[in-house]
Amino acid sequence: MDPLEGGVVKAIRTVIVDDEPLARETLRILLKATPEVDVVGECRSGPEAVDRILELEPDLVFLDIEMPEMDGFDVLETVAGEGVRIPTVVFVTAYDQYALRAFEVHALDYLLKPFDDERFERALERAKLEVSRHQDAAMASRIEALLADHRAAAAGEENPVGVDREEREGPVERFVVRSSGRIHFVDVGEVDWVEAAGDYVRLHTGERSHLMRETMKELEDSLDPDVFVRIHRSTIVRIGFVKEIRTTGTGQYVVLLEDGTRRNLSRSGRRRLEEVLGRAL
């Protein structure tokens, strides 16, 4: 069903798939608090999920990965084989390796059990955006790529999801951050600036910061160069977050950010800023 018909926004037809009654109830309660969402089906098993998805052709599916008889990947393999429209999918799992794979390689969303209301809301907002964009072909392509990786992993191939950053389509949209045994997502749009921290990088988002295991080079390569610029070997900044560029008494340059932070500006960083801004500093 098209969520927008005749200029009128239709409810997002949603199916919940999970073999755990409590998990289904939790999702149902959270989804029913959202007026734009209409829960049209709940499934307790993979075979039931296939039948309901083919019958209802929902816009959105919350799909558990680990289920007896037929897991979430099997469900998608079967549905895709029927040639029907692939709905937007948010996977639900207790296994973080799946979440990392989906985010880093295929840009598909996950809810990691146990998840809180805030994390659910972020996943739902992103899913609603996917539905509103009508990108059925893009979703189907990402699902197929995920399934191909799953098949490769099941066959024992090494590095089944080894997609080079150069092959990734477009800049990264969100980061996966591990903290205190949990995993959460940080939207790139929330990041003001980044600093090196040994073998990690620290993402600064307003008054908060998030430590992530990544090199500055890898991070720089994953960001949109029209939005972020590396001003120093230890600093990447959002261009729109730069307030002023000043010189010091020794003739060096520093960048003053909107939150008052001062960061050194290297000569190569100065050249990059000049290229982006289109003028000499």
MARDRENTI-80060 format. One record per residue (C-alpha): z, x, y. Coordinates in steps of 0.1 Angstrom, whole numbers, plus 5000, padded with zeros to 4 digits. Example, Ala and Ser with C-alpha at 12.3 -4.5 7.8 and 13.67 -1.06 7.14 Angstrom:
BEGIN
507851234955;507151374989;
# end
This chain:
BEGIN
500050005000;499150125034;502450155055;500450055086;498349745084;496849565115;499049775137;502149635121;504549885104;505149785067;508149875047;507850195027;507750074990;510050294971;510950354935;514050534923;513850724890;517050874875;518650834841;522150844856;523450504868;525650654895;522750864909;520550554911;523350354928;523850634953;520150644962;519950264963;522850234988;521550515010;517950375010;519050015017;520650125049;517150215061;515249915074;511850085070;512450125032;511949865005;513349964971;510849784948;511949944915;514550144897;513850334864;516150484839;513650694819;510450874822;508250624803;509750334824;508950534855;505250584845;504850204839;506550104872;504650364893;501250254878;502249884883;503749894917;501750184933;504750274956;504550484988;507550694979;509350794947;512750964943;512151134910;514851294888;513651614871;515951634841;515651324819;515551274781;512251194764;510151254794;511151464824;509951434860;507051674855;505851474825;506051164845;503751314872;501351464846;500951114831;500550934864;498051194877;496051154845;495550784852;493650854884;495850644907;497050744942;499950994940;502850874961;505051094983;507651244960;511151364966;512551534935;516151504926;517751784905;520751994899;518752304894;518152504925;515252714911;513052404912;514052344949;513152694959;509852684941;508852344956;509852454991;508452804992;505252744974;504252374975;506152225005;507551944983;510951814991;514051824968;517551674968;519951904950;522751724932;525351674946;523751614981;525451475012;524351205036;522951455061;520751625036;519551295023;518651175058;516651495064;514751445031;514051075039;512851155074;510451405061;509251165034;508650895060;506651135080;504551225050;503950855042;502950785078;500351065079;498450905050;497951245035;497351124999;494851394991;497251675004;500151534984;498051504953;496951864957;500551994961;501651794931;498851934910;499652284921;503352224911;502352084877;500052384871;502952614878;505152414855;502652444827;502352814833;506052854832;506352654800;503652884785;505853184793;503553334820;505253574844;505653474880;504053134875;504453044912;503553384926;501553274957;501253544982;502253465018;498653545028;497453255006;499953005020;498252735040;499652755076;502952875089;506152785070;507752455082;511352495068;513552765055;515752755024;519252885031;521952955005;525552925017;528852904997;527052814965;524952544982;521352524994;520152355025;517052345046;516552455082;513552325101;511552595119;511652375150;515452425151;515252805153;515652965187;515653335177;516153555147;517853895143;517854145115;521154175095;520754455069;518854315039;519053965055;517953785087;520153565108;518453245121;520053125153;519852745159;521752625189;525352715184;524952775147;523453065127;522253085091;522053405070;518953425048;517753695024;514453795038;512954095056;511854075092;508254155082;508153875057;509653635081;507353735109;504353685086;505453325077;505853205114;503353065138;502353355161;501653105189;505252995187;507253305177;506853665187;508653975175;509954155206;511754435188;512154565152;515354365150;514454055169;512053755168;512153495195;510753145201;508353205230;509552885248;513153005245;512553315266;514053255301;513553585318;512253935313;514254205332;514254575337;517354795333;518455085355;516755315330;513455145332;513754965299;513054595294;515354325281;514653965273;517153695285;517153385263;517953035273;521453055257;522253365277;521653615249;520153945260;517854135235;516054465239;512254455244;510354735227;507054865240;505154705211;507154385216;506154395253;502554425243;502854125219;504453915246;501754015271;499153905246;500853565240;501553505277;498153625287;499353845316;500854195321;504654215323;
# end
